[in-house]
Each structure stands twice: as C-alpha cells, then as structure tokens.
Amino acid sequence: MFPLAVLERAFTHDHFASTANTSADFAFISFSADSFAAFLALKKNDLSEAEKMARSALILQPDYDKALQILSQILYKNKRYGEVI
C-alpha cells in the first residue's frame, strides 16, 4: 500500500492531463482526479475540501458512484442528514 502523500502526488501530476487524447479522456481523468482528491481530503478530515472536490467530480459525471459515496459520507459527518444522497 502506498502512503497517501505518494498517491496524491502521482495522481495529480500533470502527466495525467498530458496523456488525455480526447475530451472524453480528459473528462474521465478530471472526475477521477477530483474524486480521488475528495477521498484524500476526507481521509485528512478536511471536510470542506472533500466536499468541494466531490461536487466537482459530480459536475463532470453526475452518476459517479464513488463521488456520490464520498459526498454522502461528508454530509453525514457534517450532520446535514437531509442532503445525504
């Protein structure tokens, strides 16, 4: 298992953006990166950043289950039960 800092640097490196060949590739990389950033922020208990990144991923892919799950966890932790998906 890689340390979170190593994964975070690797996943957000410009290489991912430079390898996108189409707008669909870039969109996949973008919402995947945002979802992963949300996961990392949640692990650090930075709920504000985690929510921002999860919502960003959902703008690009509204039915992305991992981002929906992360957002639900954030909303629950913030006791915003009425918003939990």
SENUDREN-911574 format. One record per residue: x, y, z of N, C-alpha, C, O in turn; residue in one letter. Coordinates in steps of 0.1 Angstrom, whole numbers, plus 5000, padded with zeros to 4 digits. Layout:
N
XYZXYZXYZXYZA...
***
This chain:
85
500849885000500050005000500950125000501850135008M500650224991501450344990500950445001499750445004F501850525006501450635015500550725007500750754995P499650795014498750885008499450995001498951034990L500451045007501151165000501751124987501751204977A502250994986502850954973501750934963501950984951V500650874966499550864957498950994953498651014941L498851084962498351224959499251294949498751344939E500551284951501451354941501351284928501351344917R501351154927501251074915500051104907500051124895A498951104914497651124908497351264903496651274893F497951364909497651494905498751554896498751664892T499751464892500851514884500351544870499351484865H500951644864500551694850500551584840499951594829D501251474842501351364832499951314829499651284817H498951314838497651264835496951354825496351304816F497151484827496551584818497151574804496551584794A498451554804499251544791498951424783499151424771S498451314789498151194782496751184777496351084770T495951284780494551284776494551314761494951414757A493951224753493951244738492651304733492651364723N491551284741490251344737489651414748490051404760T488551484746487851554756487251454766487151474778S486851334761486351234769487351174779487151154791A488651164774489751114782489951214793490151184805D489951344789490251454799489151454809489451474821F487951444805486851444815486951324825486751344837A487251204819487451094828488551114838488451094850F489751164833490851194842490451304852490751294864I489651404848489351514857488351464868488651494880S487351394865486451354875487051244884486751234896F487951164878488651064886489651134896489751094908S490351234891491251304899490551384910490951384922A489351444907488651524917488051424928488051454939D487651304923487051204933488251154942487951144954S489351134936490551084944490951194954491251174965F490951324949491351434958490251444969490651474981A489051424966487951424977488251314987488151334999A488651194982488951084991490051125000490051095012F491151174995492351215003491951325013492451315024L491251425009490851525018489951475029490051515041A489051375026488251315036489051235046488851245058L490151165041491051095050491751185059492151155071K492051315055492751415063491751485072492151575079K490451455070489351515078489151665074488651745082N489551695062489351825056488051825048487951815036D486951835056485551815050485251915040484551885030L485652035042485352145032485952115019485252125008S487252085019487952055006487351925000487251914988E487051825008486551705003485251724996484951664986A484351805002483051834996483251904983482551874973E484152004983484352084970484851984959484351994948K485751894962486251804952485251704947485151664936M484451654957483451554953482351624944481951564934A481951744948480951814939481551844926480851844916R482851874925483451894912483451774903483151784891S483751654909483651534902482251504897482051454886A481251534905479851514901479351604891478451574884L479951724889479651814878479951744865479151754855I481151684865481551614852480851484850480651444839L480551414861479951274860478951264871479251204881Q477651314869476651314880476351184886475851174898P476551074879476150944885477450864889477350744891D478550934891479750864895479650814910479650894919Y479550684912479150624925480250654936479850674947D481450654932482450684943482350824948482550854960K482150924939482051064943480751084951480751154961A479651014947478451014955478550954969478051014979L479350854970479550784983480350884992480050895004Q481450944986482251034994481451154999481451195010I480651214990479851324993478851285004478551365013L478251175003477251125014477951115027477451155037S479151065027479951055040480251195046480151215058Q480551285037480851425042479651485048479651545058I478551475040477351535045476851475058476351545067L477051345060476651275072477551325084477051355094Y478851335081479751385092479451525096479651565107K478951605086478551745089477151755095476651865097N476551645097475151635103474151705094473151765098K474351705081473451755071472651645065472651615053R471951575074471251455070470251465059470051375051Y469551585058468551605048469151605034468451585024G470451625033471151635020471851505016472351495005E471951415026472651285023471951215011470751195011V472751165002472251104990471950954993471450884984I
***
